[in-house]
């Protein structure tokens, strides 16, 4: 599946190009910026609240220097949700281009997770709480357009099928 769309995110406009992918090996590592998990604990979608930005979203973040994509995924889910990844698989990538022409790739994975224990706070102190919600209700928390609609449905179908 390929999806093209323009979004306005917090006052900034972006062009987005999404493609399904079973692997990210063909992407230029230096242009890959973020890794996010669309995580399910049972049949609930895991979302995180960024206190400084005062917004809900998916768990994930920036790739640290020299870090493999899967290492970023595991680290970010542990840090932001205090959860262990039981299984995961690539969903696809998004190339996001700003008005000034700068761009980067964001990678998306479907994940089945379980808590290590109670959530306290991520080490960077950005994520201040998490919630387990019905995936159908995610737009009550954030709405990132048709790419996210597609990804949440696709991730849910894959996780429920494989777990």
N, C-alpha and C positions, 0 to 999 in steps of 0.2 A: 504494500500500500504506500502510495505517495500522497502527501497532503501539503498544500501550499496555503498560507494564510498570513494576513497582517493583523497584529494585535497592538493594543495600547496597554502597556503594563506600567502602572504607577506614573502616568504622564509621559512615558517614553514610547515611541512607536518602533516596532520591529517587524521585519519580514521573516517568516519562518518557513523552512523547507524540511519536511519530515520524511524519513524512509524506514520501513521495517528492515531489520537486520538480524541475522543469526550470530554474527560476529562483528567486532569492531576493528579487526586486524588491518583492514584496508584504509582506515582513517588516518590522517596525518596526526601523530601523537601530539606534536607541538601546538596544534590548533584545537585539541580537545580540552575543554575547560571544566566541565562539570559532569558528575555522575549522580543520577537519582534512582532510587528504588521506589517502585509502586508496590508497597508492602502490604501483605495480608496476614493477619493473625486470625486463623480460622476463616470465617467469612467476612471479617471486618477489615476495612481499609485503615491503615495507620497514617495519621496526619500529625504534623508538628506545628506549634505556634511559635513564631519568631517574635520575641518580646520587643526588641528595639524597633523592628519594622511594623509591629502590630498586625501581622498577617499570618494566616494559616497556609500550609503548603505541604508538599511531599518531603520525605526525608532524603537528604543527599547534600552534595556540595562540591567544592573545588578539589581538583586533583593536585596533590602535593608533588613537588619535584621528584621525579624518578619513580613515582608510585604507579603500579599497574592498575588498570581500570577496576578489576575485581577487588584489589586491595582497598581502593578508595570506597567502593560500595560497602564492603564489610566494615571499614572504619567509620564511615559516616552513619550507618544504621546503628552501630554500637554507640557512638557518641551522641547522636541526636534522639534516639528512641530507647536506648539501653536494651536493645534486642539483638538476638542471634539470628543469623540467616540460616534457615534449614535447607532451602533450595532456592535456586535463582536461574534465570535465563535471560539473555538479551532480548529486548523488544525492538529497539530501533534507535536511530539517532536523529537529532534535530540540528540543523544549521540555522542559527539565529543571527540576523544581520541588522545592525542599528542604522539609523538614518545617515550617519556619517560614513557608512560602508564597512565599519569594523564588524567582525563576525567571530563566532566560535561554535564548536560542536558541543552539544549536550547529549549524553548517553542515557538511555532509559532501560532499566531491568525490571522484570517481574520477580517478586520475592515472596516466599513463605517464611514467616518469622515467628519467634517466640521470645517473651521477655526473659532477661537474665534475672530481673528483680524489679522492684518499683522504680519508676522513672524519677530522677531527681533534677538533673540539669545537665546540659551538655558542657564539655570543658571550655568551649568558647563563650559560654553564657548567653548565646543567642536564643536557643530553643529553651523555652521556659515551661512548656507543657506539651503533652501529646494527647491524642484522642483516638479511640477506635470507633469508627462510624460505619454505617451502612453505605456501601459504595454509591448507591443511588442518590445519596444526600450530599455528595461532595460539593456541589455548587452552592450549598448554603454557607460554605467556608471559603471557597475560591473558585474562580471561573477563568480558565486560561485558554478557552477556545476549543475548536473542533479537534485539534491534535490531542489535547488532554482527554477529551471525551473518548476518543478512539483508544488511547493508551490504557485508560482505566478499564474499559470494557474488555480489551484484549488481554490485559494482565490478569483480570479476574477469571476469565475463561481458561487461561493457561494454568493458573494456580489451582483452581478447583478441579481441573481435569487431572493434574499430576499429583495431587495430595489427598 
